Amino acid sequence: MTDHMATYKDEKKVPSQLMLIECNPVKEPIGDAIARTQFWDCPEGVKLLDSCPWQVMASDFMAAALPYLERADILADWLEIVLDLFPQCVAVYFRASGKLLTADSIRKNPYTGPLRFFHGGVNARFFNIQGSNDMLVDTLGLYALGLPDVQYHFHDLEPDDVVRHAYNTAIYQFENDAPIESGHTIGGIEPESKWRGQYEDSLIQPSRVVLDIAAGEFASGGRNEEP
């Protein structure tokens, strides 16, 4: 796409591209063991995914150097085009986010512009920490655009409330080029509460740097807080 040129080393410009791999039979289960527990947006997701006998794989190529908002917008455009090319498609699995959505859900994407990427490209995951009352919510997918995902290690909060907070925080980071720095505070769930953010290594795979949000009195785990 000559309208979207990526600049690499020595100012060399390369057109961003889309790789579309021909339709092939599904020979192995799609998604790893963790991803298959996180299909929150697709009821009976594992059953639906395993019922699909054929797959088409699509990915951008030579696009990592594009501004992330431009890249997100292109990815959303291409997904809509691919669904038009394959009207019998029933579901889309996003490898970078581990999210599964029905094709109809994608066609009814509630977002506009680059934020359309969020609908499938970012997943909010939930985990119970074995042997404790602790829980963990994180987002997965922003890292694919070079942005930090967010993470919450907490107790005694409603997971759905934390998931909503995670999505809102991730959208704010996405729309504003990740302005939250270590030591900054953001509004928590409880009225007038302030939660502190800090960049750390993720607690759950894949390994990546995340913005860890300490949920005040509800925070769990030790943190090496920066001054």
N, CA, C and O of each residue as an XYZ file, in Angstrom:
908
protein
N       0.852     -1.179      0.000
C       0.000      0.000      0.000
C       0.889      1.229      0.000
O       1.479      1.575      1.023
N       0.982      1.878     -1.129
C       1.872      3.029     -1.218
C       1.333      4.239     -0.465
O       2.064      5.205     -0.247
N       0.065      4.200     -0.068
C      -0.484      5.284      0.752
C      -0.011      5.186      2.194
O      -0.151      6.137      2.963
N       0.554      4.025      2.567
C       0.973      3.803      3.954
C       2.403      3.262      3.941
O       2.627      2.055      4.029
N       3.354      4.170      3.829
C       4.759      3.795      3.744
C       5.391      3.787      5.134
O       5.295      4.763      5.877
N       6.039      2.671      5.473
C       6.736      2.548      6.750
C       8.203      2.892      6.567
O       8.829      2.452      5.603
N       8.753      3.671      7.481
C      10.142      4.105      7.400
C      10.999      3.272      8.328
O      10.741      3.195      9.530
N      12.035      2.642      7.758
C      12.924      1.780      8.522
C      14.334      2.363      8.542
O      14.525      3.549      8.270
N      15.300      1.545      8.858
C      16.691      1.979      9.004
C      17.168      2.716      7.755
O      16.802      2.382      6.628
N      18.006      3.739      8.002
C      18.566      4.557      6.913
C      17.473      5.258      6.102
O      17.643      5.540      4.916
N      16.343      5.532      6.772
C      15.231      6.259      6.142
C      14.659      5.532      4.929
O      14.032      6.146      4.066
N      14.877      4.237      4.873
C      14.317      3.463      3.771
C      12.818      3.301      3.969
O      12.371      2.899      5.043
N      12.049      3.609      2.947
C      10.599      3.520      3.018
C      10.109      2.267      2.301
O      10.505      1.976      1.172
N       9.236      1.534      2.990
C       8.702      0.281      2.450
C       7.178      0.323      2.560
O       6.653      0.719      3.601
N       6.463     -0.074      1.518
C       4.997     -0.079      1.612
C       4.515     -1.168      2.570
O       4.975     -2.308      2.508
N       3.593     -0.809      3.447
C       2.977     -1.828      4.303
C       2.121     -2.753      3.446
O       1.570     -2.341      2.425
N       2.020     -3.992      3.870
C       1.354     -5.002      3.057
C       0.446     -5.883      3.923
O       0.544     -5.890      5.150
N      -0.424     -6.612      3.260
C      -1.256     -7.607      3.933
C      -0.913     -8.983      3.384
O      -0.866     -9.187      2.171
N      -0.677     -9.917      4.286
C      -0.488    -11.312      3.887
C      -1.802    -12.052      4.101
O      -2.360    -12.045      5.199
N      -2.282    -12.681      3.057
C      -3.508    -13.470      3.126
C      -3.177    -14.877      2.664
O      -2.903    -15.109      1.486
N      -3.204    -15.813      3.604
C      -2.826    -17.192      3.310
C      -4.064    -17.968      2.902
O      -5.118    -17.860      3.529
N      -3.924    -18.749      1.848
C      -5.059    -19.454      1.258
C      -5.816    -20.294      2.286
O      -5.290    -20.668      3.334
N      -7.054    -20.567      1.946
C      -7.933    -21.350      2.818
C      -7.398    -22.772      2.947
O      -7.178    -23.467      1.955
N      -7.195    -23.185      4.204
C      -6.659    -24.514      4.490
C      -7.499    -25.212      5.552
O      -8.139    -24.547      6.367
N      -7.505    -26.544      5.555
C      -8.235    -27.250      6.606
C      -7.575    -27.042      7.966
O      -6.353    -26.932      8.067
N      -8.394    -26.990      8.997
C      -7.889    -26.872     10.369
C      -7.436    -28.257     10.813
O      -8.242    -29.184     10.880
N      -6.149    -28.400     11.116
C      -5.601    -29.698     11.491
C      -5.317    -29.805     12.986
O      -5.274    -30.910     13.527
N      -5.123    -28.682     13.655
C      -4.843    -28.675     15.081
C      -5.742    -27.658     15.759
O      -6.170    -26.697     15.120
N      -6.043    -27.848     17.054
C      -6.871    -26.869     17.761
C      -6.263    -25.475     17.690
O      -5.050    -25.311     17.820
N      -7.103    -24.480     17.485
C      -6.662    -23.097     17.391
C      -6.680    -22.460     18.773
O      -7.666    -22.584     19.499
N      -5.608    -21.783     19.141
C      -5.520    -21.133     20.440
C      -4.885    -22.032     21.475
O      -5.147    -23.235     21.506
N      -4.038    -21.449     22.334
C      -3.389    -22.258     23.367
C      -4.319    -22.462     24.566
O      -5.451    -21.978     24.571
N      -3.834    -23.183     25.578
C      -4.670    -23.555     26.711
C      -5.181    -22.342     27.470
O      -6.329    -22.330     27.914
N      -4.340    -21.315     27.627
C      -4.779    -20.116     28.338
C      -5.831    -19.370     27.524
O      -6.874    -18.985     28.052
N      -5.556    -19.170     26.250
C      -6.488    -18.420     25.405
C      -7.871    -19.058     25.412
O      -8.881    -18.355     25.393
N      -7.920    -20.375     25.439
C      -9.205    -21.067     25.356
C     -10.049    -20.929     26.629
O     -11.215    -21.322     26.647
N      -9.458    -20.371     27.691
C     -10.248    -20.094     28.901
C     -10.721    -18.642     28.931
O     -11.381    -18.234     29.886
N     -10.399    -17.857     27.905
C     -10.645    -16.415     27.950
C     -11.553    -15.917     26.824
O     -11.450    -14.763     26.408
N     -12.433    -16.776     26.334
C     -13.345    -16.378     25.256
C     -14.618    -15.755     25.840
O     -15.725    -16.216     25.562
N     -14.453    -14.713     26.645
C     -15.589    -14.132     27.375
C     -16.620    -13.503     26.445
O     -17.801    -13.451     26.788
N     -16.206    -13.033     25.299
C     -17.106    -12.310     24.396
C     -17.810    -13.207     23.391
O     -18.553    -12.728     22.535
N     -17.576    -14.491     23.496
C     -18.154    -15.421     22.522
C     -18.688    -16.656     23.254
O     -17.930    -17.591     23.510
N     -19.989    -16.673     23.596
C     -20.570    -17.838     24.266
C     -20.310    -19.120     23.468
O     -20.396    -19.143     22.241
N     -19.990    -20.185     24.212
C     -19.668    -21.465     23.555
C     -18.526    -21.299     22.559
O     -18.511    -21.927     21.501
N     -17.567    -20.439     22.915
C     -16.501    -20.106     21.992
C     -15.640    -21.283     21.566
O     -15.323    -21.429     20.386
N     -15.259    -22.126     22.527
C     -14.411    -23.269     22.188
C     -15.148    -24.210     21.236
O     -14.577    -24.704     20.263
N     -16.419    -24.446     21.533
C     -17.221    -25.318     20.671
C     -17.337    -24.730     19.274
O     -17.208    -25.450     18.283
N     -17.580    -23.426     19.187
C     -17.679    -22.768     17.882
C     -16.369    -22.870     17.119
O     -16.356    -23.214     15.937
N     -15.270    -22.571     17.796
C     -13.966    -22.593     17.133
C     -13.637    -23.990     16.619
O     -13.143    -24.143     15.502
N     -13.909    -25.003     17.427
C     -13.584    -26.374     17.038
C     -14.526    -26.917     15.969
O     -14.254    -27.958     15.371
N     -15.626    -26.220     15.728
C     -16.560    -26.664     14.681
C     -16.164    -26.144     13.308
O     -16.748    -26.543     12.301
N     -15.180    -25.262     13.260
C     -14.766    -24.677     11.976
C     -13.772    -25.602     11.270
O     -12.680    -25.830     11.790
N     -14.121    -26.134     10.111
C     -13.213    -27.059      9.423
C     -12.148    -26.368      8.580
O     -11.158    -26.998      8.208
N     -12.333    -25.080      8.272
C     -11.410    -24.373      7.399
C     -10.970    -23.068      8.047
O     -11.691    -22.481      8.855
N      -9.768    -22.623      7.675
C      -9.263    -21.360      8.197
C      -8.543    -20.569      7.108
O      -7.933    -21.137      6.202
N      -8.629    -19.261      7.220
C      -7.875    -18.326      6.387
C      -7.087    -17.436      7.340
O      -7.654    -16.888      8.286
N      -5.797    -17.288      7.104
C      -4.956    -16.489      7.989
C      -4.593    -15.179      7.302
O      -4.194    -15.164      6.138
N      -4.737    -14.076      8.042
C      -4.414    -12.750      7.511
C      -3.549    -12.009      8.516
O      -3.756    -12.114      9.725
N      -2.585    -11.264      8.012
C      -1.693    -10.503      8.884
C      -1.092     -9.346      8.098
O      -0.901     -9.441      6.886
N      -0.793     -8.244      8.804
C      -0.055     -7.197      8.121
C       1.420     -7.587      8.046
O       1.872     -8.480      8.762
N       2.160     -6.911      7.176
C       3.559     -7.246      6.914
C       4.297     -5.949      6.594
O       3.799     -5.105      5.849
N       5.491     -5.803      7.167
C       6.296     -4.595      6.986
C       5.510     -3.354      7.435
O       5.598     -2.297      6.810
N       4.756     -3.492      8.502
C       3.924     -2.385      8.968
C       4.271     -1.936     10.377
O       3.675     -0.983     10.879
N       5.221     -2.597     11.030
C       5.517     -2.300     12.433
C       6.024     -0.873     12.637
O       5.874     -0.314     13.723
N       6.621     -0.283     11.604
C       7.183      1.065     11.739
C       6.151      2.162     11.499
O       6.465      3.342     11.653
N       4.937      1.798     11.129
C       3.892      2.806     10.954
C       3.493      3.396     12.305
O       3.620      2.714     13.321
N       3.017      4.633     12.349
C       2.407      5.143     13.584
C       1.304      4.182     14.023
O       0.532      3.689     13.201
N       1.240      3.927     15.316
C       0.366      2.838     15.768
C      -1.110      3.087     15.459
O      -1.843      2.135     15.191
N      -1.564      4.341     15.490
C      -2.961      4.614     15.168
C      -3.253      4.338     13.695
O      -4.318      3.825     13.353
N      -2.321      4.673     12.843
C      -2.473      4.382     11.416
C      -2.506      2.878     11.187
O      -3.324      2.378     10.415
N      -1.618      2.167     11.856
C      -1.584      0.711     11.695
C      -2.877      0.075     12.201
O      -3.410     -0.838     11.569
N      -3.377      0.552     13.331
C      -4.622      0.006     13.870
C      -5.782      0.235     12.910
O      -6.619     -0.647     12.720
N      -5.832      1.409     12.311
C      -6.903      1.735     11.370
C      -6.840      0.834     10.138
O      -7.867      0.361      9.651
N      -5.612      0.600      9.636
C      -5.441     -0.271      8.469
C      -5.870     -1.697      8.792
O      -6.552     -2.339      7.993
N      -5.474     -2.191      9.952
C      -5.837     -3.553     10.340
C      -7.353     -3.721     10.407
O      -7.891     -4.742      9.979
N      -8.033     -2.715     10.944
C      -9.497     -2.785     11.010
C     -10.110     -2.753      9.614
O     -11.071     -3.472      9.337
N      -9.552     -1.916      8.733
C     -10.041     -1.876      7.348
C      -9.892     -3.233      6.674
O     -10.820     -3.729      6.035
N      -8.705     -3.831      6.826
C      -8.434     -5.095      6.163
C      -9.333     -6.206      6.686
O      -9.760     -7.076      5.927
N      -9.616     -6.175      7.975
C     -10.484     -7.217      8.525
C     -11.877     -7.130      7.911
O     -12.477     -8.154      7.586
N     -12.386     -5.925      7.753
C     -13.696     -5.766      7.126
C     -13.680     -6.270      5.681
O     -14.642     -6.885      5.222
N     -12.580     -6.005      4.970
C     -12.468     -6.464      3.585
C     -12.410     -7.984      3.519
O     -13.060     -8.602      2.675
N     -11.618     -8.589      4.424
C     -11.489    -10.047      4.421
C     -12.840    -10.704      4.702
O     -13.168    -11.723      4.093
N     -13.620    -10.136      5.609
C     -14.938    -10.711      5.897
C     -15.865    -10.585      4.692
O     -16.727    -11.439      4.482
N     -15.697     -9.532      3.902
C     -16.477     -9.414      2.668
C     -16.048    -10.477      1.661
O     -16.877    -11.008      0.922
N     -14.751    -10.786      1.635
C     -14.251    -11.798      0.705
C     -14.705    -13.202      1.079
O     -14.847    -14.072      0.221
N     -14.934    -13.411      2.388
C     -15.325    -14.743      2.873
C     -16.625    -14.621      3.670
O     -16.606    -14.684      4.899
N     -17.751    -14.448      2.975
C     -19.031    -14.216      3.663
C     -19.492    -15.391      4.508
O     -20.354    -15.226      5.371
N     -18.932    -16.586      4.276
C     -19.332    -17.750      5.070
C     -18.549    -17.868      6.377
O     -18.804    -18.771      7.174
N     -17.599    -16.962      6.600
C     -16.830    -16.977      7.843
C     -17.779    -16.799      9.030
O     -18.658    -15.937      9.006
N     -17.596    -17.617     10.063
C     -18.475    -17.538     11.233
C     -17.772    -16.957     12.455
O     -18.438    -16.474     13.372
N     -16.441    -16.992     12.488
C     -15.725    -16.503     13.667
C     -14.330    -16.047     13.274
O     -13.773    -16.493     12.271
N     -13.776    -15.150     14.083
C     -12.411    -14.666     13.881
C     -11.661    -14.808     15.205
O     -12.119    -14.344     16.249
N     -10.504    -15.455     15.138
C      -9.631    -15.595     16.310
C      -8.435    -14.678     16.118
O      -7.749    -14.743     15.098
N      -8.189    -13.821     17.105
C      -7.087    -12.865     17.056
C      -5.927    -13.435     17.878
O      -5.990    -13.481     19.106
N      -4.882    -13.863     17.196
C      -3.780    -14.521     17.899
C      -3.083    -13.596     18.890
O      -2.715    -14.037     19.979
N      -2.894    -12.337     18.547
C      -2.164    -11.433     19.435
C      -2.911    -11.144     20.731
O      -2.288    -10.919     21.768
N      -4.234    -11.149     20.680
C      -5.023    -10.855     21.874
C      -5.665    -12.091     22.490
O      -6.146    -12.042     23.622
N      -5.675    -13.193     21.758
C      -6.341    -14.390     22.252
C      -7.845    -14.235     22.337
O      -8.499    -14.929     23.116
N      -8.398    -13.335     21.549
C      -9.836    -13.059     21.608
C     -10.547    -13.748     20.458
O     -10.018    -13.832     19.350
N     -11.746    -14.241     20.725
C     -12.576    -14.878     19.709
C     -13.879    -14.101     19.605
O     -14.541    -13.845     20.610
N     -14.242    -13.728     18.382
C     -15.500    -13.032     18.133
C     -16.213    -13.685     16.960
O     -15.573    -14.229     16.060
N     -17.528    -13.630     16.973
C     -18.261    -14.080     15.798
C     -18.070    -13.053     14.686
O     -17.813    -11.877     14.943
N     -18.199    -13.516     13.467
C     -18.072    -12.599     12.331
C     -19.144    -11.519     12.387
O     -18.883    -10.372     12.026
N     -20.349    -11.871     12.836
C     -21.419    -10.877     12.939
C     -21.070     -9.798     13.954
O     -21.387     -8.626     13.750
N     -20.419    -10.188     15.049
C     -20.015     -9.205     16.050
C     -19.026     -8.206     15.456
O     -19.098     -7.010     15.740
N     -18.114     -8.693     14.642
C     -17.128     -7.804     14.023
C     -17.803     -6.874     13.021
O     -17.450     -5.699     12.925
N     -18.755     -7.390     12.288
C     -19.473     -6.545     11.321
C     -20.267     -5.445     12.028
O     -20.585     -4.422     11.422
N     -20.586     -5.652     13.298
C     -21.326     -4.652     14.085
C     -20.399     -3.937     15.071
O     -20.840     -3.497     16.132
N     -19.137     -3.824     14.726
C     -18.142     -3.181     15.584
C     -18.682     -1.850     16.111
O     -19.043     -0.980     15.318
N     -18.745     -1.675     17.441
C     -19.332     -0.448     17.992
C     -18.407      0.768     17.911
O     -18.846      1.895     18.138
N     -17.128      0.544     17.587
C     -16.169      1.637     17.562
C     -16.014      2.201     16.154
O     -16.474      1.609     15.178
N     -15.362      3.351     16.070
C     -15.077      3.979     14.781
C     -13.596      4.323     14.704
O     -12.913      4.388     15.726
N     -13.101      4.544     13.484
C     -11.721      4.944     13.297
C     -10.736      3.909     13.812
O     -11.049      2.718     13.829
N      -9.549      4.339     14.233
C      -8.538      3.396     14.724
C      -9.016      2.563     15.914
O      -8.533      1.451     16.131
N      -9.966      3.101     16.684
C     -10.446      2.383     17.865
C     -11.173      1.090     17.498
O     -11.413      0.249     18.364
N     -11.525      0.926     16.218
C     -12.120     -0.341     15.775
C     -11.203     -1.509     16.082
O     -11.669     -2.631     16.284
N      -9.894     -1.252     16.119
C      -8.914     -2.296     16.440
C      -9.220     -2.939     17.789
O      -8.984     -4.132     17.981
N      -9.747     -2.147     18.723
C      -9.966     -2.628     20.082
C     -10.964     -3.776     20.150
O     -10.842     -4.657     21.001
N     -11.945     -3.770     19.260
C     -13.042     -4.735     19.358
C     -12.532     -6.166     19.385
O     -13.010     -6.985     20.170
N     -11.568     -6.468     18.535
C     -10.993     -7.815     18.540
C      -9.538     -7.842     18.934
O      -9.041     -8.855     19.426
N      -8.845     -6.726     18.722
C      -7.406     -6.705     18.933
C      -6.969     -6.615     20.369
O      -5.791     -6.817     20.666
N      -7.897     -6.311     21.289
C      -7.567     -6.222     22.716
C      -8.561     -7.055     23.507
O      -9.773     -6.916     23.344
N      -8.042     -7.914     24.358
C      -8.868     -8.786     25.190
C      -8.585     -8.487     26.652
O      -7.429     -8.297     27.029
N      -9.612     -8.444     27.475
C      -9.434     -8.348     28.923
C      -9.572     -9.753     29.505
O     -10.617    -10.388     29.369
N      -8.518    -10.229     30.149
C      -8.495    -11.592     30.686
C      -8.700    -11.558     32.197
O      -8.386    -10.570     32.859
N      -9.234    -12.661     32.728
C      -9.474    -12.781     34.177
C      -8.938    -14.110     34.673
O      -9.161    -15.153     34.059
N      -8.218    -14.061     35.809
C      -7.649    -15.271     36.407
C      -7.874    -15.259     37.920
O      -7.715    -14.224     38.568
N      -8.240    -16.401     38.473
C      -8.184    -16.614     39.916
C      -6.792    -17.130     40.259
O      -6.275    -18.017     39.580
N      -6.181    -16.580     41.310
C      -4.858    -17.012     41.721
C      -5.008    -18.192     42.669
O      -5.561    -18.054     43.760
N      -4.516    -19.346     42.251
C      -4.695    -20.588     43.000
C      -4.135    -20.467     44.414
O      -3.044    -19.935     44.615
N      -4.891    -20.966     45.389
C      -4.440    -20.997     46.772
C      -4.605    -19.690     47.514
O      -4.044    -19.518     48.596
N      -5.368    -18.762     46.949
C      -5.566    -17.467     47.606
C      -6.909    -16.895     47.179
O      -7.610    -17.473     46.349
N      -7.257    -15.747     47.758
C      -8.450    -15.016     47.334
C      -8.118    -13.952     46.290
O      -8.968    -13.142     45.922
N      -6.886    -13.966     45.823
C      -6.439    -12.959     44.870
C      -6.950    -13.262     43.463
O      -7.198    -14.411     43.097
N      -7.096    -12.193     42.696
C      -7.505    -12.295     41.299
C      -6.595    -11.420     40.449
O      -5.906    -10.537     40.958
N      -6.605    -11.677     39.160
C      -5.814    -10.868     38.237
C      -6.619    -10.591     36.980
O      -7.207    -11.496     36.388
N      -6.637     -9.344     36.590
C      -7.211     -8.918     35.306
C      -6.114     -8.227     34.525
O      -5.412     -7.373     35.068
N      -5.955     -8.578     33.268
C      -5.036     -7.839     32.412
C      -5.629     -7.706     31.023
O      -6.564     -8.419     30.660
N      -5.076     -6.785     30.254
C      -5.433     -6.703     28.846
C      -4.319     -7.342     28.033
O      -3.157     -7.361     28.440
N      -4.699     -7.859     26.884
C      -3.730     -8.473     25.981
C      -4.028     -7.981     24.568
O      -5.148     -8.119     24.076
N      -3.020     -7.408     23.925
C      -3.182     -6.979     22.549
C      -2.538     -5.655     22.219
O      -2.071     -5.457     21.098
N      -2.501     -4.733     23.186
C      -1.853     -3.446     22.916
C      -0.371     -3.616     22.609
O       0.204     -2.855     21.831
N       0.244     -4.628     23.233
C       1.679     -4.850     23.020
C       1.986     -5.086     21.549
O       3.092     -4.791     21.096
N       1.024     -5.613     20.794
C       1.249     -5.885     19.371
C       1.423     -4.594     18.575
O       1.960     -4.616     17.467
N       0.973     -3.472     19.132
C       1.140     -2.171     18.488
C       2.282     -1.378     19.108
O       2.508     -0.223     18.746
N       3.007     -1.998     20.047
C       4.110     -1.311     20.705
C       3.678     -0.490     21.904
O       4.449      0.335     22.394
N       2.450     -0.700     22.390
C       1.940     -0.002     23.560
C       1.852     -0.964     24.744
O       1.757     -2.174     24.539
N       1.881     -0.452     25.982
C       1.787     -1.340     27.139
C       0.349     -1.767     27.414
O      -0.572     -0.951     27.358
N       0.166     -3.036     27.707
C      -1.109     -3.489     28.241
C      -1.224     -3.048     29.698
O      -0.273     -2.507     30.261
N      -2.393     -3.279     30.310
C      -2.587     -2.927     31.714
C      -2.849     -4.198     32.521
O      -3.304     -5.207     31.981
N      -2.557     -4.135     33.811
C      -2.643     -5.313     34.684
C      -3.105     -4.890     36.084
O      -2.690     -3.850     36.596
N      -3.971     -5.713     36.695
C      -4.474     -5.476     38.045
C      -4.369     -6.782     38.841
O      -4.936     -7.797     38.437
N      -3.657     -6.763     39.955
C      -3.569     -7.892     40.887
C      -4.284     -7.428     42.155
O      -3.817     -6.503     42.819
N      -5.411     -8.058     42.504
C      -6.297     -7.469     43.500
C      -7.087     -8.534     44.264
O      -7.008     -9.728     43.976
N      -7.846     -8.056     45.243
C      -8.766     -8.913     45.998
C      -9.984     -8.084     46.388
O      -9.925     -6.856     46.432
N     -11.084     -8.766     46.671
C     -12.296     -8.146     47.224
C     -12.891     -7.046     46.353
O     -13.480     -6.096     46.870
N     -12.743     -7.166     45.048
C     -13.439     -6.312     44.096
C     -14.195     -7.194     43.107
O     -13.801     -8.333     42.856
N     -15.279     -6.665     42.549
C     -16.020     -7.410     41.539
C     -15.197     -7.454     40.251
O     -14.839     -6.407     39.712
N     -14.894     -8.649     39.756
C     -14.067     -8.735     38.535
C     -14.623     -7.951     37.359
O     -13.858     -7.357     36.599
N     -15.951     -7.937     37.193
C     -16.527     -7.210     36.063
C     -16.225     -5.714     36.156
O     -16.004     -5.056     35.140
N     -16.217     -5.181     37.383
C     -15.889     -3.763     37.559
C     -14.433     -3.498     37.177
O     -14.122     -2.473     36.569
N     -13.548     -4.422     37.534
C     -12.130     -4.255     37.206
C     -11.920     -4.387     35.704
O     -11.117     -3.656     35.125
N     -12.635     -5.312     35.068
C     -12.526     -5.461     33.606
C     -12.936     -4.170     32.912
O     -12.261     -3.731     31.980
N     -14.028     -3.557     33.348
C     -14.457     -2.294     32.742
C     -13.391     -1.209     32.946
O     -13.096     -0.432     32.038
N     -12.821     -1.173     34.155
C     -11.777     -0.193     34.438
C     -10.562     -0.449     33.544
O      -9.944      0.491     33.045
N     -10.227     -1.717     33.347
C      -9.078     -2.069     32.502
C      -9.297     -1.622     31.063
O      -8.392     -1.058     30.448
N     -10.487     -1.867     30.519
C     -10.773     -1.441     29.155
C     -10.719      0.085     29.038
O     -10.163      0.620     28.078
N     -11.296      0.778     30.016
C     -11.293      2.239     29.960
C      -9.870      2.796     30.036
O      -9.521      3.738     29.324
N      -9.051      2.196     30.915
C      -7.662      2.641     31.035
C      -6.896      2.359     29.749
O      -6.131      3.201     29.278
N      -7.105      1.173     29.182
C      -6.407      0.799     27.950
C      -6.816      1.708     26.791
O      -5.972      2.093     25.982
N      -8.090      2.050     26.703
C      -8.550      2.948     25.644
C      -7.926      4.331     25.814
O      -7.511      4.950     24.834
N      -7.860      4.819     27.057
C      -7.225      6.113     27.308
C      -5.763      6.092     26.869
O      -5.290      7.029     26.226
N      -5.053      5.023     27.216
C      -3.651      4.888     26.804
C      -3.537      4.865     25.276
O      -2.657      5.506     24.701
N      -4.426      4.126     24.636
C      -4.409      3.978     23.184
C      -4.666      5.305     22.486
O      -3.968      5.648     21.532
N      -5.640      6.040     22.940
C      -6.031      7.268     22.260
C      -5.056      8.417     22.507
O      -5.054      9.402     21.768
N      -4.221      8.291     23.554
C      -3.367      9.409     23.945
C      -1.881      9.069     23.978
O      -1.101      9.757     24.637
N      -1.478      7.994     23.258
C      -0.070      7.616     23.155
C       0.542      7.299     24.521
O       1.654      7.726     24.830
N      -0.200      6.546     25.328
C       0.275      6.025     26.619
C       0.894      7.108     27.505
O       2.088      7.052     27.801
N       0.098      8.093     27.932
C       0.665      9.195     28.716
C       0.905      8.866     30.187
O       1.632      9.595     30.862
N       0.315      7.787     30.699
C       0.460      7.465     32.119
C       1.870      6.951     32.380
O       2.318      6.005     31.731
N       2.563      7.565     33.320
C       3.921      7.174     33.672
C       3.929      6.491     35.035
O       2.982      6.626     35.810
N       5.010      5.751     35.324
C       5.153      5.137     36.647
C       5.065      6.223     37.718
O       5.713      7.265     37.625
N       4.245      5.952     38.740
C       4.054      6.918     39.813
C       2.826      7.773     39.642
O       2.363      8.379     40.608
N       2.275      7.845     38.427
C       1.041      8.590     38.217
C      -0.135      7.859     38.866
O      -0.103      6.637     39.013
N      -1.146      8.586     39.246
C      -2.356      7.975     39.789
C      -3.525      8.243     38.849
O      -3.564      9.248     38.139
N      -4.463      7.323     38.868
C      -5.684      7.466     38.087
C      -6.869      7.180     39.003
O      -6.711      6.570     40.060
N      -8.034      7.614     38.602
C      -9.219      7.358     39.401
C      -9.530      5.879     39.486
O      -9.505      5.171     38.479
N      -9.825      5.408     40.703
C     -10.176      4.002     40.896
C     -11.666      3.769     40.717
O     -12.380      4.625     40.196
N     -12.127      2.613     41.151
C     -13.537      2.274     41.038
C     -14.352      2.972     42.127
O     -15.427      3.508     41.857
N     -13.834      2.961     43.362
C     -14.537      3.608     44.462
C     -14.495      5.133     44.303
O     -13.490      5.672     43.840
N     -15.572      5.836     44.679
C     -15.595      7.296     44.545
C     -14.389      7.949     45.216
O     -14.039      7.631     46.353
N     -13.768      8.863     44.489
C     -12.638      9.662     44.968
C     -11.376      8.847     45.265
O     -10.408      9.393     45.795
N     -11.369      7.559     44.936
C     -10.165      6.755     45.156
C      -9.148      7.020     44.061
O      -9.510      7.344     42.929
N      -7.875      6.881     44.403
C      -6.784      7.053     43.457
C      -5.927      5.799     43.459
O      -5.498      5.332     44.513
N      -5.679      5.255     42.266
C      -4.880      4.044     42.135
C      -3.574      4.388     41.428
O      -3.558      5.138     40.452
N      -2.488      3.832     41.933
C      -1.161      4.157     41.430
C      -0.734      3.199     40.319
O      -0.947      1.990     40.417
N      -0.135      3.742     39.274
C       0.356      2.923     38.172
C       1.867      2.812     38.172
O       2.575      3.731     38.583
N       2.349      1.667     37.704
C       3.796      1.456     37.603
C       4.069      0.433     36.518
O       3.337     -0.549     36.392
N       5.102      0.649     35.740
C       5.442     -0.297     34.675
C       6.259     -1.446     35.240
O       7.282     -1.243     35.893
N       5.780     -2.665     34.973
C       6.408     -3.884     35.480
C       6.321     -4.971     34.424
O       5.621     -4.823     33.422
N       7.040     -6.070     34.655
C       6.887     -7.250     33.806
C       5.550     -7.911     34.129
O       5.128     -7.947     35.285
N       4.901     -8.427     33.113
C       3.592     -9.046     33.300
C       3.682    -10.285     34.177
O       4.693    -10.986     34.177
N       2.618    -10.547     34.921
C       2.551    -11.730     35.774
C       2.101    -12.965     35.004
O       2.419    -14.090     35.391
N       1.364    -12.760     33.920
C       0.838    -13.867     33.116
C       1.394    -13.753     31.704
O       1.522    -12.655     31.163
N       1.726    -14.902     31.110
C       2.226    -14.920     29.733
C       1.190    -14.338     28.764
O      -0.011    -14.382     29.031
N       1.664    -13.797     27.644
C       3.052    -13.696     27.204
C       3.810    -12.616     27.971
O       3.231    -11.628     28.422
N       5.111    -12.827     28.107
C       5.941    -11.884     28.837
C       5.989    -10.549     28.094
O       6.283    -10.514     26.899
N       5.706     -9.464     28.788
C       5.694     -8.130     28.198
C       5.664     -7.118     29.329
O       5.341     -7.472     30.463
N       5.990     -5.882     29.045
C       5.903     -4.818     30.034
C       4.464     -4.308     30.064
O       3.874     -4.023     29.022
N       3.906     -4.197     31.274
C       2.531     -3.744     31.436
C       2.488     -2.572     32.411
O       3.399     -2.384     33.217
N       1.425     -1.798     32.324
C       1.146     -0.790     33.338
C       0.367     -1.476     34.447
O      -0.821     -1.762     34.303
N       1.053     -1.738     35.561
C       0.417     -2.402     36.695
C      -0.297     -1.343     37.537
O       0.309     -0.362     37.967
N      -1.591     -1.559     37.763
C      -2.404     -0.627     38.534
C      -2.629     -1.202     39.927
O      -3.287     -2.232     40.077
N      -2.085     -0.541     40.946
C      -2.277     -0.958     42.328
C      -3.603     -0.395     42.826
O      -3.767      0.818     42.952
N      -4.545     -1.289     43.107
C      -5.918     -0.891     43.417
C      -6.095     -0.488     44.881
O      -6.995     -0.978     45.563
N      -5.235      0.400     45.351
C      -5.377      0.919     46.710
C      -5.408     -0.177     47.747
O      -4.553     -1.062     47.743
N      -6.387     -0.132     48.638
C      -6.515     -1.126     49.706
C      -6.850     -2.514     49.175
O      -6.745     -3.501     49.903
N      -7.251     -2.593     47.913
C      -7.613     -3.878     47.314
C      -6.460     -4.500     46.525
O      -6.624     -5.558     45.916
N      -5.305     -3.852     46.535
C      -4.144     -4.362     45.783
C      -3.564     -5.587     46.461
O      -3.542     -5.684     47.688
N      -3.095     -6.519     45.649
C      -2.446     -7.732     46.149
C      -1.020     -7.822     45.578
O      -0.700     -7.185     44.574
N      -0.187     -8.616     46.231
C       1.162     -8.845     45.730
C       2.111     -7.739     46.114
O       1.694     -6.614     46.390
N       3.410     -8.066     46.132
C       4.436     -7.090     46.434
C       4.830     -6.321     45.198
O       4.847     -6.876     44.099
N       5.145     -5.055     45.360
C       5.551     -4.215     44.241
C       6.809     -3.452     44.610
O       6.914     -2.883     45.696
N       7.746     -3.451     43.702
C       8.964     -2.673     43.890
C       8.707     -1.251     43.413
O       9.101     -0.880     42.308
N       8.056     -0.472     44.234
C       7.606      0.834     43.811
C       8.777      1.790     43.629
O       9.686      1.852     44.456
N       8.735      2.532     42.526
C       9.731      3.543     42.280
C       9.394      4.782     43.104
O       8.221      5.029     43.385
N      10.393      5.561     43.495
C      10.115      6.763     44.274
C       9.301      7.773     43.460
O       8.975      8.849     43.961
